[in-house]
Amino acid sequence: MFEPPYPPYDPTDKSGFSYETVLKRWPIILTSIVDQLHRENHDLHQSTQQETDSSRKATLEKKLEESKSIIEQVSKLKYQMARDHVMEPIPEDGEPHAELYNSELDRLAKSAKNTWFTAPWLYAECYLYRLLRSMFIQSTHWHDYDPFAAQKKDVFRKSGNSIYGIAKMMHDLQKEKAAIKNNTENLKVFFLEMIQMCLWGNATDLSLLTHMSVSDIERLQAFEKDAQAARQAFIMRDDQEAAWNQLQASKDGRVDFVLDNSGFELFTDLVFADFLVTCTPYVSKVVFHPKLIPWFVSDVTPPDFTQTISNLSDPAFLESSPSPDQQDHLHELAARLKQHVDNGTFSMSVPLHTPLGGGSDGKGAAFWTTPVPYWDMEAYDRELWESLRQSSLVIFKGDLNYRKLTGDIQWPAWTPFAEALGPLAGSFPLLSLRTNKADVAVGLDKQKVAETEEKDPKWRVNGKFALISFCT
């Protein structure tokens, strides 16, 4: 296994973002789960009171009892986290990776780094979501429950204006696609715009943004050319040109998206993919890689993927007041996305109707919910590694994927991107699109880092800055 020359970020460093995460962000996330379950319980209680069939009433009562038990477990976890308790082993619950997480816990215990404030941040955060999953999977009636589903849906519903705007852009683009497809320079311009849209779509991250108004969401999702131009100054590394050159080298190739957030970000991923297969001669198939369990609040699961396309087809879903033309544009786009899925142009790395947890069909996505840095992908999941080697371009979306690509290590910011990728570098053409929400950043100009530190000391974590990083 690859051993980097620098240590991971230290959660005990009170000036670091990892300390703030353990101290503040994670407790807020746990509280949101408890609140959501209380809302579910209120509805369950009402249904129990109204139910006249004794068998169905007993089932509802059992479900209510299980929910209260999960609330107790989550509340206990929040208490233990705040007091820096030892992280307990994940139960053998029938889902993958419990042994992998627990063996790493044992290793950390030998150096007394197996508590919430001492364990490496990346490992602890992955462990947290796997432990939460275990609480639900061991129940009878909450086995397939996503505690973040309502939150994901709510934020997506508020994205209407941005979605309608992008749908119009795609409508106009489709009318000109024949001319665009045969003009390399025009095609390049649209490709770079798509990267920007896809990059800044990553800003809507529910693990960071706990209370979002419609105006907040629209500000984050602004995609117009003026907004993109203004944001260019905030791109600390820009490998768009190299990514374009890589795409041009393929013919009827395959592009893979290692997904991050559901909702609006997934919508931008789907739009980018639609552009690639309909407007360029370079791509004929796109594969999307989801997470198998509720992960980092808003990450895409298989049910999220299918539900997103379904929601786009429902004119009542979005909180907006579109014109008839806007409705037509979105309907046209949603129908095309569905057709891509139906005819196999778009696919997931697991079957479309894979349940939470993956079941017998989840092997193709199991790696993404391990705590393993991606530089060890070949050793841990050679089949996945071999599959990605067949891709013309693998696009890694978002902050967590970037942290896993670089191991969440304290690399000097001017460390070459390929060096920080370790053994993964050169495995396949790789493009990382990431708005900065964690400390790690590599491949940067030393002078630019110093100037940015002077202007904005929080540039690494506040989501205002971004990296477009390519490695072939």
Secondary structure, 3 states (H helix, E strand, C coil): CCCCCCCECCCCCCCCHHHHHHHHHHHHHHHHHHHHHHHHHHHHHHHHHHCCCHHHHHHHHHHHHHHHHHHHHHHHHHHHHHCCCECCCCCCCCCCCHHHHHHHHHHHHCCCCCECCCCCHHHHHHHHHHHHHHHHHCCCCCCCCCCCHHHHHHHHHCCHHHHHHHHHHHHHHHHCHHHHHCCHHHHHHHHHHHHHHHHHHHHCCCCCCCCCCHHHHHHHCCCCHHHHHHHHHHEEEECHHHHHHHHHCCCCEEEEEECCECCHHHHHHHHHHHHHHHHCCCEEEEEEECCCCCCCCCECCHHHHHHHHHHHCCCCCCCCCCCHHHHHHHHHHHHHHHHHHHCCCEEECCCCCCCCCCHHHCHHHHHHHCCCCHHHHHHHCHHHHHHHCCCCEEEEEHHHHHHHHHCCECCCCCCCHHHHCHHHCCCCCEEEEEECCCCCCCCCCHHHHHHHHHHCCCCCCCCCCEEEEEEC
